[in-house]
Structures are given as C-alpha cells and as structure tokens.
Amino acid sequence: MSNISIAFFETIQIVINIYIWIIIISALISWVRPDPYNPIVRTLHSLTEPVYNTIRKVVPTTFGMIDITPMIVIFILIFLSNLIARYAF
C-alpha cells in the first residue's frame, strides 16, 4: 500500500479518535447543567446533536432517565476505526 493511502487512513483514524473525545466531553458536560449560551457548549452541541438525532431516529436510546446515544455512537466509531485499521494494514 502506498504512503498516501496509509497517511489517509491514519488521518481518518485521528479524526475518529478526536470525535470520540468530543462525544465524551459533551456527555460529561451534560451532567452539570451547562450554560446553553457558552460558546464551548454550543460548539459541542452542534458537533454531536446531528449524529445523535440520526441514531435516535433508528434506535430507541432512552432507558429511564439515561440516554445511551453517546455510547452507541462511540461503539459505532470504534467499529469503524477497527474496520479501517484492518483494511489499511
């Protein structure tokens, strides 16, 4: 495999890992009633909610008062990351 394709797959891996951390940070912040006008909170919300809404349309994600959408998205991203790693290497 050429160096360009390896660099491309590694870049995708990095983007997936960054997005996983964004989801984790967003989930942690959601536990403490953040200020909805804070720019960081708004950015995290705008980065995660489109993906969450897509998952919520397909799978029922609330059990009691717990929303498991972030965990589902993280599992999907880990699966994709592993799939890309197997394909690339």
N, C-alpha and C positions, 0 to 999 in steps of 0.2 A: 504494500500500500504506500502511496506517495506521502511525502511530508505535508503537502497541502491538505489532503484528506484527514490525516492524523491531527493536524492543527485544528481543522474544522470540527472534528468530533470532540476534541479536548475543550474547545470553546463552548460547544453545546453542553458538555458536562459542567463546566464552570457556571454557565447561565442557569442550569437546572439547580445546582447547589446554592447559588445566590437566591433563587426564587424560593427554595425550601427554607432558607433562613428568614426571608421576608415573611413567609407564612407563619413561622414560629414566633417571630417578633410581634406580628399582628395579633396572633392568638394570645400571647402573654399580655399585650397592652389591653386587649378587650376585657380582661378580668378586672381592671381597675377603673372603670368608667372614665375613659379619656375625654378630654375636651374635643368635641367634634370640629371645632374651628382651628385646631392646631394643625399647621401645615404637614407635620410628620404623620399625624394620624390620618389626615386626608389623603396623603400620598399612599400610605399603606392600604387604606380602604380602596382607593382607585386601582391599585395593583392587584388586589386579591378578590374583590367582590365580583368582577366579571366571571372569573373561574368558578368561584363558589356558586354563583347563580346557575351556571351551566350544570354543575353537579347536582344542585338541589332540584333541578327540573327532572333529572333522571332517577335519582335515588332519594328515598326519604331519609333525611340526615339528622333529625332531632329525636332524641330519646329522653323524654322528660324535659329537663332544662339544659341538657347538654347537646351542643351542636358538634357533630363529628365530621363536618365538611373539611376542616383543615387536615385531619388525619387521612381522610380518603384522598385528598389531593396530594399529600406527601407520599402516600403509598404508590399512587399512580406515577409520580415523578421519580421515585426510586426505581420502580419497574422500568420506566423508560430509560433511566440512566444505565441500569444494568443491561438492558437490551442494546443500547448504543455501545456500551463497553464490549460486549460480546461480538457485536458486528464489526467494530473498528479494530479490535485486537484479536 
